Each structure stands twice: as C-alpha cells, then as structure tokens.
Amino acid sequence: MQQTSTPGARIGTTGWTLSGITTSPGGTSCDHCGRLLKHLYDVVDHSTGRAMTVGRGCCKKVTGWSLSAAQAAQLLRAAASAARKEAAWNTFIHAHPEAAARITADIAHWNRTRPPALGGGPAHEVKLWITTEDPAKWAHRISRYLSHAN
C-alpha cells in the first residue's frame, strides 16, 4: 500500500481537509461505504476531529466536494509546499529575529499603504527568497535588502 501524506489541504470552503491519498493494489475499505477500493482519500473534519479514508465518490458524499485524482494530488502538493515555506520562515525567524521582525513590519506597512493591484513589495520578495532558497544565501539577501530598505 502506498500512502501520500501532507499536513492537510482544505477541501473547498468546508471544514474538511485532505491529508493524504492511499493507493492499494489489493484495495482498502472505504470508511463510508465499506467497498474495497484501490484509490482512497484520507480526510479530516476539523469541526469534529473525525478522520476517514474514503473513495472519490464517498468524498463527495461526506465533504460535499468532488475531487479528481489530479485535483487531490495538486492540493497535497500545494499544502506540502506551504508547509516547507512556513518551516523555512520559522527557521529564519529563530536564526535572524531582528531581520525577520523588520521584514514582517515592512510587509505589514506595504499591505496597509498600497493597493492590492500593485502586488507585493520588496519585503514580500525577500520573504519569498527566504522561504524558497538555500539558507546559505540568506546572509547576502538580507544584507542587500536591509541596505536598500533604509
């Protein structure tokens, strides 16, 4: 049995998250209907804490949302990417608390003073660099940002 897990990807506008995809050549029982299925989704209802492993059809019955295999895989990839970025930012905060505070303050200021159509500013870009690049590059990026931000 192959299982793909992630911290959880919200399913539509519901309180349900998709936490994994289970693929089993011999089939696994759906927690909703009991049928043996080869491809199932691991879902969690955060309002009750109830976790279920369900087939695609039962996912619609349980959560109210249909998810194709491609949509489910994309949701899990996006959630995993967001979790990696959050972990990288948290690592940066612990390694460079003053710079992180400055970047966070600059992002808040930009968001308050600029129309959303302008997109993110320099602080948004440096945070993206931090969350996606090798930590060995942080010192250069931060010193460059701080020298231009003053």
TORPA-4810 file (N, C-alpha, C, O; in nm, 3 decimals):
<nodes>
NODE_1_0.085_-0.118_0.000_0.000_0.000_0.000_0.089_0.123_0.000_0.185_0.131_0.077_M
NODE_2_0.058_0.218_-0.086_0.133_0.343_-0.094_0.045_0.454_-0.040_-0.073_0.465_-0.074_Q
NODE_3_0.105_0.538_0.045_0.029_0.647_0.104_0.107_0.777_0.088_0.227_0.782_0.116_Q
NODE_4_0.039_0.880_0.042_0.096_1.012_0.029_0.030_1.099_0.134_-0.092_1.115_0.133_T
NODE_5_0.111_1.157_0.225_0.054_1.240_0.332_0.112_1.380_0.329_0.221_1.403_0.277_S
NODE_6_0.036_1.471_0.385_0.076_1.611_0.397_0.009_1.670_0.519_-0.082_1.607_0.575_T
NODE_7_0.049_1.788_0.562_-0.015_1.847_0.680_-0.165_1.869_0.666_-0.234_1.879_0.767_P
NODE_8_-0.216_1.878_0.547_-0.360_1.895_0.526_-0.390_2.008_0.432_-0.338_2.119_0.446_G
NODE_9_-0.473_1.979_0.335_-0.514_2.076_0.235_-0.665_2.092_0.247_-0.740_1.995_0.235_A
NODE_10_-0.708_2.213_0.269_-0.851_2.239_0.285_-0.926_2.201_0.159_-0.883_2.231_0.047_R
NODE_11_-1.039_2.134_0.176_-1.123_2.093_0.064_-1.229_2.200_0.044_-1.322_2.212_0.123_I
NODE_12_-1.214_2.276_-0.062_-1.310_2.382_-0.095_-1.328_2.480_0.020_-1.231_2.528_0.078_G
NODE_13_-1.454_2.507_0.051_-1.486_2.602_0.159_-1.538_2.529_0.281_-1.606_2.587_0.365_T
NODE_14_-1.506_2.401_0.291_-1.557_2.319_0.400_-1.461_2.319_0.518_-1.353_2.379_0.511_T
NODE_15_-1.499_2.253_0.624_-1.411_2.232_0.739_-1.329_2.104_0.724_-1.261_2.063_0.818_G
NODE_16_-1.335_2.043_0.608_-1.263_1.919_0.582_-1.129_1.949_0.518_-1.115_2.042_0.439_W
NODE_17_-1.030_1.868_0.553_-0.901_1.875_0.485_-0.866_1.739_0.429_-0.905_1.634_0.481_T
NODE_18_-0.793_1.744_0.320_-0.737_1.624_0.259_-0.598_1.608_0.317_-0.513_1.696_0.303_L
NODE_19_-0.573_1.495_0.383_-0.442_1.476_0.446_-0.357_1.372_0.375_-0.239_1.356_0.407_S
NODE_20_-0.415_1.301_0.278_-0.336_1.204_0.205_-0.416_1.130_0.101_-0.539_1.138_0.096_G
NODE_21_-0.342_1.057_0.018_-0.401_0.970_-0.083_-0.345_0.832_-0.058_-0.223_0.814_-0.047_I
NODE_22_-0.431_0.735_-0.050_-0.389_0.597_-0.027_-0.414_0.517_-0.154_-0.524_0.518_-0.208_T
NODE_23_-0.311_0.448_-0.201_-0.323_0.361_-0.318_-0.285_0.221_-0.274_-0.175_0.198_-0.223_T
NODE_24_-0.376_0.127_-0.295_-0.354_-0.010_-0.253_-0.392_-0.105_-0.366_-0.509_-0.110_-0.404_S
NODE_25_-0.295_-0.181_-0.423_-0.327_-0.271_-0.535_-0.437_-0.371_-0.501_-0.518_-0.405_-0.588_P
NODE_26_-0.443_-0.418_-0.377_-0.544_-0.515_-0.338_-0.673_-0.451_-0.291_-0.773_-0.520_-0.271_G
NODE_27_-0.672_-0.321_-0.274_-0.790_-0.250_-0.228_-0.792_-0.232_-0.078_-0.741_-0.315_-0.003_G
NODE_28_-0.852_-0.122_-0.035_-0.868_-0.088_0.106_-1.014_-0.049_0.125_-1.075_0.008_0.035_T
NODE_29_-1.070_-0.079_0.240_-1.211_-0.048_0.266_-1.234_0.102_0.282_-1.159_0.172_0.350_S
NODE_30_-1.339_0.149_0.217_-1.384_0.287_0.233_-1.455_0.295_0.368_-1.542_0.213_0.398_C
NODE_31_-1.419_0.395_0.449_-1.482_0.411_0.580_-1.628_0.453_0.571_-1.702_0.443_0.669_D
NODE_32_-1.672_0.501_0.455_-1.809_0.546_0.440_-1.901_0.435_0.390_-2.007_0.412_0.448_H
NODE_33_-1.860_0.366_0.282_-1.948_0.265_0.222_-1.899_0.122_0.240_-1.975_0.028_0.217_C
NODE_34_-1.774_0.105_0.281_-1.720_-0.028_0.305_-1.666_-0.101_0.184_-1.610_-0.210_0.197_G
NODE_35_-1.681_-0.043_0.064_-1.630_-0.109_-0.056_-1.478_-0.112_-0.055_-1.413_-0.024_0.000_R
NODE_36_-1.421_-0.216_-0.117_-1.277_-0.224_-0.136_-1.240_-0.141_-0.258_-1.289_-0.166_-0.368_L
NODE_37_-1.155_-0.042_-0.237_-1.116_0.048_-0.346_-0.964_0.057_-0.352_-0.895_0.043_-0.250_L
NODE_38_-0.911_0.080_-0.472_-0.766_0.090_-0.490_-0.714_0.229_-0.458_-0.599_0.244_-0.416_K
NODE_39_-0.795_0.331_-0.478_-0.752_0.470_-0.457_-0.849_0.536_-0.360_-0.969_0.544_-0.385_H
NODE_40_-0.795_0.583_-0.250_-0.878_0.648_-0.147_-0.815_0.779_-0.102_-0.695_0.801_-0.118_L
NODE_41_-0.899_0.864_-0.045_-0.854_0.991_0.010_-0.864_0.985_0.162_-0.964_0.936_0.215_Y
NODE_42_-0.762_1.035_0.230_-0.765_1.048_0.376_-0.814_1.190_0.405_-0.748_1.287_0.368_D
NODE_43_-0.928_1.201_0.473_-0.989_1.331_0.501_-1.014_1.346_0.651_-1.033_1.247_0.723_V
NODE_44_-1.013_1.471_0.697_-1.035_1.500_0.838_-1.136_1.614_0.849_-1.121_1.717_0.782_V
NODE_45_-1.238_1.596_0.932_-1.336_1.701_0.961_-1.286_1.773_1.086_-1.288_1.717_1.195_D
NODE_46_-1.241_1.896_1.069_-1.181_1.967_1.182_-1.282_2.017_1.284_-1.244_2.053_1.396_H
NODE_47_-1.408_2.019_1.249_-1.508_2.060_1.349_-1.533_1.948_1.450_-1.568_1.975_1.565_S
NODE_48_-1.514_1.823_1.407_-1.538_1.710_1.498_-1.411_1.631_1.529_-1.407_1.554_1.625_T
NODE_49_-1.307_1.650_1.448_-1.185_1.572_1.464_-1.192_1.436_1.399_-1.098_1.357_1.409_G
NODE_50_-1.301_1.407_1.332_-1.323_1.277_1.270_-1.234_1.261_1.146_-1.235_1.346_1.057_R
NODE_51_-1.157_1.152_1.142_-1.072_1.120_1.027_-1.131_1.000_0.956_-1.176_0.904_1.020_A
NODE_52_-1.131_1.004_0.823_-1.187_0.896_0.742_-1.098_0.871_0.621_-1.027_0.961_0.575_M
NODE_53_-1.103_0.750_0.571_-1.041_0.715_0.444_-1.155_0.675_0.352_-1.224_0.575_0.377_T
NODE_54_-1.174_0.753_0.246_-1.292_0.736_0.161_-1.254_0.734_0.013_-1.151_0.788_-0.027_V
NODE_55_-1.339_0.671_-0.066_-1.323_0.673_-0.211_-1.365_0.806_-0.267_-1.421_0.889_-0.197_G
NODE_56_-1.338_0.826_-0.396_-1.368_0.954_-0.459_-1.517_0.987_-0.453_-1.554_1.100_-0.425_R
NODE_57_-1.603_0.889_-0.481_-1.747_0.913_-0.476_-1.795_0.944_-0.335_-1.878_1.033_-0.316_G
NODE_58_-1.742_0.873_-0.238_-1.781_0.898_-0.099_-1.723_1.029_-0.047_-1.778_1.090_0.045_C
NODE_59_-1.612_1.073_-0.105_-1.557_1.204_-0.067_-1.661_1.312_-0.093_-1.680_1.402_-0.011_C
NODE_60_-1.727_1.304_-0.207_-1.833_1.399_-0.241_-1.948_1.388_-0.142_-2.001_1.490_-0.098_K
NODE_61_-1.988_1.265_-0.107_-2.099_1.246_-0.014_-2.065_1.297_0.126_-2.150_1.355_0.193_K
NODE_62_-1.941_1.274_0.169_-1.900_1.310_0.305_-1.869_1.459_0.318_-1.912_1.524_0.414_V
NODE_63_-1.792_1.514_0.222_-1.746_1.653_0.234_-1.830_1.752_0.155_-1.829_1.872_0.183_T
NODE_64_-1.904_1.700_0.055_-1.981_1.789_-0.031_-1.902_1.837_-0.152_-1.955_1.913_-0.233_G
NODE_65_-1.777_1.794_-0.165_-1.692_1.839_-0.276_-1.639_1.720_-0.352_-1.598_1.620_-0.293_W
NODE_66_-1.639_1.730_-0.484_-1.578_1.629_-0.570_-1.432_1.665_-0.592_-1.398_1.781_-0.614_S
NODE_67_-1.346_1.566_-0.585_-1.204_1.586_-0.612_-1.157_1.479_-0.709_-1.167_1.360_-0.680_L
NODE_68_-1.108_1.520_-0.824_-1.047_1.424_-0.914_-0.912_1.384_-0.855_-0.862_1.451_-0.764_S
NODE_69_-0.855_1.278_-0.906_-0.723_1.235_-0.857_-0.620_1.346_-0.880_-0.535_1.371_-0.794_A
NODE_70_-0.628_1.414_-0.994_-0.533_1.522_-1.024_-0.554_1.640_-0.929_-0.456_1.699_-0.882_A
NODE_71_-0.679_1.675_-0.900_-0.706_1.785_-0.807_-0.655_1.751_-0.667_-0.597_1.836_-0.600_Q
NODE_72_-0.678_1.628_-0.623_-0.633_1.587_-0.491_-0.481_1.593_-0.482_-0.426_1.642_-0.383_A
NODE_73_-0.413_1.544_-0.584_-0.266_1.547_-0.585_-0.215_1.691_-0.584_-0.118_1.721_-0.516_A
NODE_74_-0.281_1.780_-0.660_-0.239_1.920_-0.664_-0.261_1.987_-0.528_-0.176_2.064_-0.484_Q
NODE_75_-0.372_1.959_-0.462_-0.397_2.014_-0.329_-0.289_1.970_-0.230_-0.242_2.051_-0.150_L
NODE_76_-0.250_1.844_-0.236_-0.147_1.794_-0.146_-0.011_1.857_-0.176_0.064_1.889_-0.084_L
NODE_77_0.021_1.874_-0.305_0.149_1.939_-0.341_0.152_2.083_-0.290_0.253_2.128_-0.236_R
NODE_78_0.042_2.155_-0.307_0.035_2.294_-0.262_0.048_2.302_-0.109_0.117_2.389_-0.058_A
NODE_79_-0.018_2.211_-0.038_-0.009_2.211_0.108_0.132_2.177_0.155_0.181_2.237_0.250_A
NODE_80_0.197_2.083_0.088_0.334_2.047_0.124_0.429_2.163_0.097_0.519_2.188_0.177_A
NODE_81_0.408_2.233_-0.013_0.491_2.350_-0.045_0.471_2.460_0.061_0.569_2.520_0.106_S
NODE_82_0.347_2.485_0.099_0.319_2.586_0.202_0.383_2.547_0.335_0.436_2.633_0.406_A
NODE_83_0.380_2.419_0.368_0.441_2.373_0.494_0.593_2.390_0.490_0.654_2.429_0.590_A
NODE_84_0.656_2.361_0.374_0.801_2.381_0.361_0.837_2.529_0.377_0.935_2.563_0.444_R
NODE_85_0.757_2.617_0.314_0.783_2.761_0.324_0.767_2.809_0.467_0.848_2.889_0.515_K
NODE_86_0.664_2.762_0.536_0.643_2.802_0.675_0.759_2.754_0.763_0.806_2.827_0.849_E
NODE_87_0.804_2.632_0.741_0.917_2.579_0.818_1.044_2.660_0.792_1.120_2.688_0.884_A
NODE_88_1.067_2.697_0.665_1.185_2.777_0.632_1.177_2.915_0.698_1.277_2.966_0.749_A
NODE_89_1.058_2.976_0.696_1.042_3.107_0.759_1.064_3.097_0.910_1.129_3.183_0.969_W
NODE_90_1.011_2.993_0.973_1.032_2.974_1.117_1.179_2.953_1.150_1.228_3.003_1.252_N
NODE_91_1.250_2.880_1.066_1.394_2.863_1.085_1.464_2.998_1.075_1.553_3.028_1.155_T
NODE_92_1.424_3.078_0.977_1.483_3.211_0.960_1.454_3.300_1.081_1.542_3.371_1.128_F
NODE_93_1.331_3.296_1.130_1.294_3.378_1.247_1.385_3.345_1.365_1.431_3.436_1.434_I
NODE_94_1.413_3.218_1.387_1.498_3.178_1.500_1.643_3.216_1.477_1.715_3.248_1.572_H
NODE_95_1.688_3.212_1.351_1.828_3.244_1.320_1.853_3.394_1.313_1.962_3.440_1.347_A
NODE_96_1.753_3.471_1.268_1.769_3.616_1.246_1.645_3.691_1.294_1.572_3.746_1.213_H
NODE_97_1.622_3.693_1.426_1.496_3.752_1.475_1.479_3.901_1.441_1.367_3.944_1.412_P
NODE_98_1.587_3.978_1.443_1.574_4.122_1.414_1.538_4.145_1.267_1.451_4.226_1.235_E
NODE_99_1.606_4.074_1.178_1.576_4.089_1.036_1.434_4.040_1.006_1.363_4.102_0.927_A
NODE_100_1.393_3.930_1.067_1.258_3.877_1.046_1.153_3.979_1.093_1.052_3.999_1.027_A
NODE_101_1.178_4.041_1.207_1.084_4.142_1.258_1.075_4.260_1.161_0.966_4.312_1.137_A
NODE_102_1.189_4.301_1.107_1.191_4.414_1.012_1.114_4.378_0.885_1.036_4.458_0.835_R
NODE_103_1.137_4.259_0.833_1.069_4.215_0.711_0.918_4.207_0.735_0.839_4.252_0.652_I
NODE_104_0.879_4.150_0.848_0.737_4.138_0.882_0.672_4.276_0.894_0.562_4.298_0.845_T
NODE_105_0.741_4.369_0.959_0.688_4.506_0.973_0.678_4.574_0.836_0.581_4.644_0.809_A
NODE_106_0.778_4.553_0.750_0.775_4.614_0.617_0.662_4.556_0.532_0.597_4.629_0.456_D
NODE_107_0.638_4.428_0.544_0.526_4.366_0.471_0.394_4.423_0.520_0.307_4.457_0.439_I
NODE_108_0.377_4.435_0.652_0.253_4.491_0.707_0.233_4.635_0.660_0.122_4.673_0.623_A
NODE_109_0.340_4.714_0.660_0.331_4.853_0.614_0.292_4.858_0.467_0.204_4.935_0.428_H
NODE_110_0.357_4.777_0.385_0.325_4.773_0.242_0.178_4.737_0.221_0.109_4.801_0.143_W
NODE_111_0.130_4.634_0.292_-0.008_4.589_0.276_-0.108_4.695_0.317_-0.217_4.705_0.260_N
NODE_112_-0.073_4.776_0.417_-0.164_4.883_0.462_-0.163_5.003_0.369_-0.266_5.071_0.357_R
NODE_113_-0.052_5.031_0.304_-0.039_5.157_0.230_-0.046_5.144_0.079_-0.049_5.246_0.010_T
NODE_114_-0.050_5.027_0.025_-0.052_5.008_-0.120_-0.177_4.932_-0.161_-0.223_4.843_-0.090_R
NODE_115_-0.234_4.969_-0.277_-0.349_4.892_-0.327_-0.305_4.750_-0.365_-0.194_4.730_-0.414_P
NODE_116_-0.392_4.651_-0.342_-0.357_4.512_-0.373_-0.313_4.491_-0.518_-0.236_4.399_-0.546_P
NODE_117_-0.361_4.574_-0.609_-0.326_4.557_-0.751_-0.176_4.575_-0.774_-0.124_4.525_-0.874_A
NODE_118_-0.107_4.643_-0.685_0.037_4.662_-0.701_0.116_4.535_-0.667_0.234_4.525_-0.700_L
NODE_119_0.051_4.440_-0.603_0.121_4.317_-0.565_0.211_4.342_-0.445_0.200_4.444_-0.378_G
NODE_120_0.299_4.247_-0.419_0.389_4.258_-0.306_0.506_4.350_-0.336_0.538_4.374_-0.452_G
NODE_121_0.567_4.399_-0.233_0.682_4.487_-0.248_0.811_4.414_-0.219_0.814_4.291_-0.217_G
NODE_122_0.918_4.489_-0.198_1.049_4.430_-0.174_1.053_4.334_-0.055_1.121_4.231_-0.061_P
NODE_123_0.982_4.365_0.052_0.981_4.277_0.168_0.914_4.144_0.135_0.956_4.038_0.182_A
NODE_124_0.809_4.150_0.055_0.744_4.026_0.011_0.843_3.940_-0.068_0.849_3.818_-0.052_H
NODE_125_0.921_4.005_-0.154_1.017_3.932_-0.236_1.125_3.866_-0.150_1.161_3.751_-0.172_E
NODE_126_1.177_3.941_-0.053_1.283_3.884_0.030_1.229_3.769_0.114_1.300_3.671_0.137_V
NODE_127_1.105_3.778_0.161_1.047_3.666_0.235_1.031_3.545_0.143_1.055_3.432_0.186_K
NODE_128_0.991_3.567_0.020_0.981_3.456_-0.075_1.119_3.393_-0.097_1.130_3.271_-0.102_L
NODE_129_1.223_3.474_-0.111_1.359_3.420_-0.127_1.395_3.333_-0.007_1.449_3.223_-0.022_W
NODE_130_1.364_3.384_0.110_1.399_3.311_0.233_1.327_3.177_0.239_1.385_3.078_0.282_I
NODE_131_1.202_3.175_0.197_1.123_3.052_0.210_1.146_2.953_0.097_1.099_2.840_0.104_T
NODE_132_1.218_2.995_-0.007_1.237_2.904_-0.120_1.383_2.877_-0.154_1.412_2.783_-0.229_T
NODE_133_1.476_2.956_-0.103_1.616_2.940_-0.139_1.696_2.871_-0.029_1.649_2.854_0.083_E
NODE_134_1.815_2.834_-0.064_1.910_2.771_0.028_1.946_2.869_0.140_1.977_2.984_0.113_D
NODE_135_1.941_2.824_0.266_1.976_2.913_0.378_2.116_2.974_0.366_2.142_3.079_0.426_P
NODE_136_2.205_2.913_0.291_2.338_2.970_0.273_2.333_3.106_0.203_2.426_3.186_0.215_A
NODE_137_2.225_3.132_0.130_2.211_3.259_0.059_2.143_3.368_0.143_2.137_3.483_0.101_K
NODE_138_2.092_3.331_0.261_2.018_3.428_0.341_2.099_3.551_0.376_2.051_3.663_0.361_W
NODE_139_2.220_3.533_0.420_2.301_3.647_0.467_2.315_3.751_0.356_2.298_3.870_0.381_A
NODE_140_2.344_3.707_0.236_2.359_3.801_0.124_2.227_3.872_0.094_2.224_3.994_0.081_H
NODE_141_2.119_3.796_0.085_1.989_3.856_0.054_1.947_3.956_0.162_1.898_4.065_0.131_R
NODE_142_1.966_3.919_0.286_1.923_4.006_0.396_2.006_4.134_0.401_1.950_4.243_0.416_I
NODE_143_2.137_4.121_0.389_2.219_4.243_0.395_2.185_4.335_0.277_2.181_4.457_0.293_S
NODE_144_2.161_4.277_0.161_2.122_4.358_0.044_1.987_4.426_0.068_1.971_4.544_0.039_R
NODE_145_1.890_4.351_0.122_1.758_4.408_0.149_1.767_4.520_0.252_1.715_4.629_0.231_Y
NODE_146_1.834_4.492_0.363_1.842_4.591_0.470_1.917_4.717_0.426_1.883_4.826_0.471_L
NODE_147_2.017_4.703_0.341_2.090_4.822_0.294_2.004_4.909_0.202_2.020_5.031_0.199_S
NODE_148_1.912_4.847_0.128_1.824_4.924_0.039_1.698_4.971_0.110_1.635_5.068_0.067_H
NODE_149_1.660_4.903_0.217_1.535_4.936_0.286_1.549_5.060_0.374_1.449_5.121_0.413_A
NODE_150_1.669_5.097_0.406_1.689_5.215_0.495_1.671_5.345_0.426_1.684_5.450_0.488_N
</nodes>
